Amino acid sequence: MGAIDAGCDFFAGYPITPATPILLRMTSELPRSGGIAIQAEDEISAMGFCIGAALTGARTMTATSGPGISLFSEHIGMAIMVEVPLVIVDCQRLGPSTGGATTGAQGDIQFLRWGHSGGYPVIVLSPTNVSDCYNLTLRAFDLAERFRIPVFLATEKDTVLNRISVDTTEFDCPVVRSRNFAPDDADYAPYRFDRLSDVPAMASFGGPHLVRLTSSSHDEGGYLIKDAPNMARINQHLNAKILESVDEISHVHLDLQVGAETLIISYGITGASAAEAVVFARSQGERVSALTVYSLWPVPEKEIRGALVGVNKIVVPEMNIGLYLREIRRLASDDQEVIGVNRVDGGLIEPVEILKRGGIR
């Protein structure tokens, strides 16, 4: 629903548990709104279809799970280099490798950030519930258009495969901006920018501009180059357009209690358990604050550092071996205790686990 309401008119995917329901729903619903949905022969082809369609002006999305993200890797790098706006939904399941196909996890969090050559930044959003899936899908499409970059939605098996009733009138419905096309009469170059953080306008497919697109190092005209200063400039641009806009991308929710010495930081489906843990702890007289992170990458450092002020203990529940915990430990001071509450057996982290293992009464 979020994708269609965002104007998505092209979807390509390959069946993989637990992402298959998204493929089935898009192949059913997207043609009714005038779009195209394709079941590709494999994940690599699906991602290639989406890149090609996006460059013709389509708004594209694909959905997969961890093993599919592995196969996406080369095309993710291409989308970053060619500056292609698209949305990739990762329905996480227990790994490594094929792992537990019907078992939930949050084990792809670092993989989504670093699973391509070069290490250039991407945007990763993480919904905590079904309503967030709608709202953050719209936001993902908007950010993809804004920055000409693949944007990931990191959800989990339990959110995707469960049926949950929601009140659609409570959706935020963020506005998705139109694509920034270059005027037909402009002296156009596909990768021309003044400041490193600028995002170049795209050519309208079939328009008057001759466009060269390559995944190799290139100049502003799209020509392959081996000129070190120009190679450095294009690569610095890929970095700067995201990292100089962290404040614009950052999306968190802070539930602050005055005088709290404990902070629970969560994301994804564990956010619901964290919220319940906070309510219970406060009912017992504990002073506890909570931070829910919706934009995992780039890390919303300013918001996290602000939430850390005044607390002695930070609790981070994750359905993995402690992947985002690394980012929190990097931001915390040496005198703050950082506790990971981790589970890698496919089960959801319950509020009582957060309270007990986090040392909260």
VOGU-3710 file (C-alpha; in Angstrom, 3 decimals, decimal comma):
1> mgaidagcdf> 0,000/0,000/0,000  2,778/2,393/0,875  4,633/1,696/-2,351  1,564/2,138/-4,542  0,560/5,325/-2,721  4,136/6,574/-3,176  3,715/6,270/-6,934  5,622/3,023/-7,399  4,875/1,817/-10,923  7,454/-0,958/-11,320
11> fagypitpat> 8,242/-3,949/-9,139  10,480/-6,921/-9,829  11,201/-9,722/-7,412  11,902/-13,399/-6,983  10,135/-15,695/-4,504  12,002/-16,022/-1,218  10,639/-16,555/2,266  9,628/-14,340/4,010  9,472/-11,664/1,264  7,226/-13,647/-1,100
21> pillrmtsel> 3,963/-12,068/0,189  5,193/-8,681/-1,044  5,917/-10,133/-4,498  2,477/-11,762/-4,619  0,684/-8,633/-3,499  2,529/-6,383/-5,927  1,917/-8,708/-8,887  -1,762/-8,653/-7,947  -2,260/-4,979/-7,152  0,288/-2,974/-9,134
31> prsggiaiqa> -1,173/-3,671/-12,609  -4,546/-2,387/-11,353  -2,983/1,032/-10,853  -1,272/1,017/-14,234  2,071/-0,320/-13,053  4,180/-3,314/-14,013  5,128/-6,204/-11,711  7,502/-8,945/-12,830  8,588/-12,202/-11,259  12,189/-12,387/-12,394
41> edeisamgfc> 14,184/-15,551/-12,991  16,394/-14,805/-9,971  17,270/-12,045/-7,516  20,102/-10,673/-9,650  17,758/-10,182/-12,582  15,105/-8,594/-10,366  17,540/-5,958/-9,164  18,786/-5,353/-12,705  15,205/-4,897/-13,933  14,611/-2,303/-11,199
51> igaaltgart> 17,741/-0,334/-12,058  16,850/-0,286/-15,751  13,243/0,713/-15,088  14,296/3,490/-12,696  16,550/4,991/-15,348  13,575/5,214/-17,716  11,695/7,294/-15,138  9,851/4,572/-13,211  9,566/4,461/-9,441  10,836/1,021/-8,587
61> mtatsgpgis> 10,892/-1,374/-5,670  12,054/-4,911/-5,010  11,800/-7,170/-1,964  13,964/-10,041/-0,786  15,615/-11,561/2,280  19,217/-11,957/3,431  20,319/-14,487/0,783  18,832/-12,238/-1,901  20,703/-9,214/-0,551  23,881/-11,280/-0,994
71> lfsehigmai> 23,022/-11,718/-4,661  22,073/-8,037/-4,959  25,525/-6,904/-3,846  27,038/-6,049/-7,231  23,872/-4,324/-8,416  23,660/-2,339/-5,169  27,129/-0,976/-5,919  26,033/-0,179/-9,452  22,952/1,676/-8,206  25,158/3,751/-5,897
81> mvevplvivd> 27,652/4,591/-8,650  25,043/5,298/-11,344  22,934/7,178/-8,743  19,680/5,274/-9,208  16,646/6,000/-7,005  14,979/2,754/-5,889  13,622/1,048/-2,766  14,798/-2,370/-1,529  12,790/-4,186/1,142  14,790/-6,688/3,197
91> cqrlgpstgg> 12,523/-9,093/5,089  15,154/-10,413/7,469  15,347/-14,036/8,495  17,777/-15,999/10,627  21,188/-16,493/9,058  23,936/-17,022/8,165  23,561/-18,315/4,617  20,082/-19,758/4,020  19,689/-20,111/7,791  16,095/-20,412/8,969
101> attgaqgdiq> 13,786/-19,461/6,133  10,730/-19,137/8,386  12,634/-17,831/11,403  12,853/-14,144/12,239  15,989/-12,125/12,942  17,618/-8,724/12,607  20,928/-10,030/11,347  21,306/-7,939/8,175  21,703/-4,557/9,864  25,435/-4,144/9,257
111> flrwghsggy> 25,224/-6,105/5,990  22,834/-3,568/4,454  25,273/-0,775/5,227  28,482/-2,487/4,131  27,405/-5,211/1,675  28,881/-3,607/-1,439  32,330/-2,674/-2,645  33,674/0,753/-1,765  31,811/1,255/1,499  29,880/4,308/0,301
121> pvivlsptnv> 26,857/5,276/2,410  23,297/4,134/1,824  20,060/4,898/3,648  18,442/2,208/5,792  15,068/2,691/7,502  13,602/0,223/9,982  9,858/0,003/10,787  8,776/-1,224/14,221  5,267/-2,319/13,192  2,863/-2,575/10,259
131> sdcynltlra> 1,846/1,090/10,391  5,508/2,072/10,263  5,889/-0,124/7,181  3,410/2,100/5,363  4,821/5,403/6,580  8,479/4,489/6,114  7,869/3,053/2,642  6,596/6,461/1,560  9,581/8,084/3,248  11,932/5,611/1,560
141> fdlaerfrip> 10,636/6,561/-1,891  10,968/10,246/-1,036  14,561/9,853/0,143  15,403/7,762/-2,924  14,222/10,621/-5,138  15,922/13,254/-3,019  19,343/11,620/-3,026  19,290/9,362/-6,118  20,276/6,329/-4,081  18,953/2,891/-3,155
151> vflatekdtv> 17,032/3,118/0,119  16,555/-0,019/2,222  13,619/-0,941/4,409  14,881/-3,379/7,038  11,909/-5,299/8,337  11,588/-8,841/9,734  9,778/-12,104/9,157  7,395/-11,569/12,049  6,165/-8,234/10,688  5,829/-9,431/7,099
161> lnrisvdtte> 4,155/-12,803/7,619  1,793/-11,936/10,465  -1,670/-10,475/9,942  -2,323/-7,427/12,092  -5,236/-4,986/12,082  -4,295/-1,328/11,784  -6,207/1,943/11,664  -5,271/3,409/8,297  -6,582/6,837/9,329  -3,592/7,087/11,667
171> fdcpvvrsrn> -1,039/6,752/8,868  1,271/9,774/8,606  1,183/9,727/4,783  4,390/11,704/4,164  4,551/13,422/0,792  6,812/11,872/-1,855  8,513/14,487/-4,006  8,539/14,388/-7,777  11,672/13,312/-9,604  14,096/16,108/-10,388
181> fapddadyap> 14,337/16,026/-14,190  16,678/18,329/-16,087  14,965/20,898/-18,346  14,932/19,879/-21,995  16,799/23,024/-23,017  19,561/22,693/-20,424  23,191/22,089/-21,211  22,906/18,704/-19,587  25,497/16,333/-18,178  24,260/13,297/-16,233
191> yrfdrlsdvp> 26,707/13,738/-13,345  27,241/17,491/-13,176  27,225/19,087/-9,737  28,770/22,206/-8,227  29,139/21,266/-4,561  30,054/17,715/-3,617  26,774/17,355/-1,725  24,624/18,363/-4,717  22,404/15,722/-6,307  22,402/15,939/-10,129
201> amasfggphl> 19,128/16,139/-12,025  18,124/13,102/-14,082  17,442/13,057/-17,793  13,877/12,378/-18,920  13,899/9,093/-20,808  13,325/9,643/-24,530  14,080/13,346/-24,191  16,656/15,401/-26,077  19,619/14,584/-23,859  22,213/11,997/-24,782
211> vrltssshde> 22,965/10,104/-21,577  25,837/7,746/-20,816  25,557/5,564/-17,748  28,334/3,372/-16,412  29,124/1,636/-13,147  32,791/2,438/-13,652  34,569/5,612/-12,548  33,381/8,416/-14,810  33,375/12,149/-15,358  30,316/14,410/-15,332
221> ggylikdapn> 29,451/13,339/-18,873  29,452/9,646/-18,005  32,721/8,883/-19,791  35,090/6,361/-18,213  38,130/8,047/-16,712  41,429/7,220/-15,021  42,074/10,824/-14,044  42,780/10,762/-10,303  41,370/14,214/-9,338  38,100/13,640/-11,202
231> marinqhlna> 37,792/10,087/-9,867  38,268/11,418/-6,365  35,672/14,135/-6,906  32,906/11,781/-8,086  33,585/9,389/-5,205  33,705/12,184/-2,641  30,354/13,326/-4,021  28,791/9,888/-3,430  29,895/10,172/0,183  29,091/13,830/0,786
241> kilesvdeis> 25,552/13,862/-0,619  24,502/11,517/2,205  26,801/12,328/5,114  26,300/16,091/4,786  22,531/15,538/4,998  22,364/13,310/8,082  20,110/15,783/9,908  17,627/15,673/7,029  17,628/11,871/6,918  17,641/11,156/10,668
251> hvhldlqvga> 14,373/9,837/12,048  14,007/8,764/15,686  11,459/8,859/18,490  12,611/9,835/21,971  10,487/9,007/25,011  12,389/10,925/27,659  11,779/10,726/31,398  13,360/13,446/33,497  16,001/12,064/35,797  16,230/8,702/34,036
261> etliisygit> 19,540/6,918/34,481  18,691/4,082/32,076  18,070/4,395/28,339  16,680/1,618/26,132  17,629/1,988/22,450  15,703/-0,165/19,987  14,719/-0,482/16,345  12,549/-2,728/14,226  10,170/-5,185/15,818  12,050/-5,110/19,130
271> gasaaeavvf> 10,809/-1,539/19,504  7,385/-2,837/20,551  8,901/-4,948/23,338  11,081/-2,040/24,417  8,034/0,221/24,680  6,225/-2,314/26,888  9,317/-2,735/29,037  9,474/1,016/29,603  5,796/1,211/30,606  6,208/-1,620/33,102
281> arsqgervsa> 9,440/-0,256/34,542  7,880/3,151/35,116  4,870/1,533/36,799  7,352/0,055/39,285  8,891/3,426/40,009  11,916/3,066/37,739  13,084/6,071/35,753  13,715/4,846/32,224  13,946/6,668/28,884  13,600/5,099/25,436
291> ltvyslwpvp> 14,946/5,913/21,987  13,494/4,235/18,903  15,732/4,533/15,845  13,885/4,511/12,504  16,849/5,616/10,359  19,647/3,169/11,114  22,016/4,427/8,411  23,436/6,964/8,270  23,618/6,712/12,065  21,629/9,584/13,664
301> ekeirgalvg> 24,571/10,442/15,894  23,296/13,815/17,099  20,007/12,352/18,317  21,676/9,342/19,941  24,336/11,447/21,669  21,622/13,770/22,962  19,643/10,842/24,381  22,773/9,494/26,097  23,271/12,639/28,174  22,743/11,980/31,876
311> vnkivvpemn> 22,236/8,216/31,716  24,482/5,636/33,322  23,203/2,524/31,581  22,188/1,895/27,954  20,280/-1,259/27,007  20,141/-2,330/23,352  17,814/-5,258/22,500  18,452/-6,894/19,099  17,576/-10,174/17,392  21,218/-10,665/16,381
321> iglylreirr> 24,643/-11,008/17,999  24,849/-7,290/18,830  25,220/-5,525/15,497  23,863/-2,025/16,170  25,269/-2,290/19,678  28,637/-1,532/18,083  27,416/1,870/16,956  26,011/2,685/20,391  29,233/1,664/22,139  31,124/3,901/19,745
331> lasddqevig> 28,986/6,881/20,780  28,753/6,169/24,506  31,331/7,449/26,987  33,714/5,160/28,847  31,817/5,555/32,126  28,464/4,475/30,620  27,511/0,800/30,829  26,231/-0,527/27,490  24,308/-3,817/27,691  23,235/-5,896/24,702
341> vnrvdgglie> 20,096/-8,020/25,026  20,493/-10,454/22,172  18,595/-13,421/20,782  19,604/-15,545/17,779  17,207/-18,480/18,006  14,497/-16,836/15,933  12,318/-15,913/18,882  11,124/-12,401/19,609  12,717/-10,534/22,489  10,085/-10,173/25,198
351> pveilkrggi> 9,784/-7,157/27,511  10,714/-9,274/30,535  14,013/-10,197/28,847  14,877/-6,542/28,370  14,098/-5,765/32,000  15,880/-8,783/33,467  19,005/-8,857/31,327  19,210/-5,087/31,310  19,201/-5,046/35,097  15,974/-3,034/35,277
361> r> 13,632/-3,893/38,152
//
